[in-house]
């Protein structure tokens, strides 16, 4: 299951106000200074995806990832979109060194 907070929906409404809506993929970003994290990208649904329609938006998630990460919640923070799930991801060096505290999506690292 994928859910979206009202704050995230409002941000998507703002982003797509003058654009055609496109499917939004939730995927596992394996790199970066914060280690692996779930993130979002505009993408089309593919064979092997689960598709969720929420408040007029289509979210797509690879079925294998969905099986490991469900439930997934899309939220908005002061740093951008944050995707949380039941998936336990190993953290990197978020908030230390040259990474900076805010570049990791505001709390989505190592959660």
C-alpha positions as CSV (number, residue, x, y, z in Angstrom):
1,X,0.0,0.0,0.0
2,X,1.1,3.5,-0.8
3,X,-0.3,6.6,1.0
4,X,0.3,10.3,0.7
5,X,0.0,13.1,3.2
6,X,-2.1,16.2,2.5
7,X,1.1,18.2,2.5
8,X,2.6,16.1,-0.2
9,X,-0.6,16.2,-2.3
10,X,-0.6,20.0,-2.0
11,X,3.0,20.1,-3.3
12,X,2.2,17.8,-6.2
13,X,-0.9,19.9,-7.0
14,X,1.3,23.0,-7.1
15,X,4.0,21.3,-9.2
16,X,1.5,19.9,-11.8
17,X,-0.6,23.1,-11.9
18,X,0.7,24.0,-15.3
19,X,1.9,20.5,-16.4
20,X,0.2,17.3,-17.5
21,X,0.3,14.8,-14.6
22,X,2.7,11.9,-15.0
23,X,3.1,8.7,-13.1
24,X,5.4,9.0,-10.0
25,X,7.8,6.1,-9.3
26,X,8.9,5.2,-5.8
27,X,12.3,3.6,-6.1
28,X,15.3,2.6,-4.1
29,X,18.2,5.1,-4.6
30,X,21.2,3.0,-3.7
31,X,23.8,5.7,-3.3
32,X,24.7,9.1,-2.0
33,X,26.2,10.3,1.2
34,X,23.2,9.1,3.2
35,X,23.2,5.5,2.0
36,X,20.2,3.9,0.3
37,X,16.8,5.7,0.5
38,X,13.4,5.5,-1.1
39,X,12.9,8.4,-3.5
40,X,10.5,9.7,-6.2
41,X,10.9,10.2,-10.0
42,X,8.5,10.8,-12.9
43,X,8.3,7.5,-14.8
44,X,5.9,5.3,-16.7
45,X,4.5,2.1,-15.3
46,X,6.2,-1.1,-16.4
47,X,5.4,-4.8,-16.3
48,X,6.3,-6.0,-12.9
49,X,5.0,-2.8,-11.1
50,X,2.2,-2.3,-8.6
51,X,0.1,0.8,-9.5
52,X,-1.7,3.0,-7.0
53,X,-4.1,5.8,-7.7
54,X,-4.1,8.4,-4.9
55,X,-6.0,11.7,-5.1
56,X,-5.6,11.9,-8.9
57,X,-2.0,10.8,-8.9
58,X,-0.6,7.5,-10.1
59,X,2.2,6.0,-8.1
60,X,4.2,3.0,-9.4
61,X,6.4,0.7,-7.4
62,X,8.3,-2.4,-8.5
63,X,6.4,-5.4,-7.0
64,X,9.6,-6.8,-5.4
65,X,10.3,-3.5,-3.7
66,X,6.6,-3.1,-2.7
67,X,6.7,-6.6,-1.0
68,X,9.7,-5.5,1.1
69,X,8.8,-1.9,1.8
70,X,5.0,-1.8,2.3
71,X,3.5,0.3,3.6
72,X,5.0,3.3,1.9
73,X,4.2,6.9,2.9
74,X,5.0,10.0,0.7
75,X,5.3,13.2,2.8
76,X,6.7,16.7,2.4
77,X,9.4,18.2,4.6
78,X,11.2,21.5,4.5
79,X,13.8,19.8,2.4
80,X,11.5,18.2,-0.1
81,X,9.6,15.0,-0.5
82,X,10.4,12.2,2.1
83,X,9.4,8.6,1.5
84,X,9.1,6.3,4.5
85,X,8.4,2.6,4.7
86,X,8.9,-0.5,6.7
87,X,12.1,-1.2,4.8
88,X,15.1,-1.1,7.1
89,X,17.9,0.8,5.2
90,X,21.4,1.1,6.4
91,X,22.4,4.7,6.8
92,X,25.4,6.5,5.4
93,X,27.1,9.5,7.0
94,X,24.0,11.7,6.9
95,X,24.4,15.0,8.7
96,X,28.2,14.6,9.0
97,X,31.1,15.8,7.0
98,X,30.4,17.4,3.7
99,X,26.9,15.9,3.4
100,X,25.2,18.6,5.5
101,X,22.2,18.1,7.6
102,X,19.6,19.1,5.0
103,X,20.7,17.4,1.9
104,X,19.3,14.0,2.8
105,X,15.6,14.7,2.6
106,X,15.0,15.8,6.2
107,X,15.0,12.7,8.3
108,X,14.6,10.1,5.6
109,X,18.2,8.8,6.1
110,X,18.7,5.8,8.3
111,X,15.1,5.8,9.4
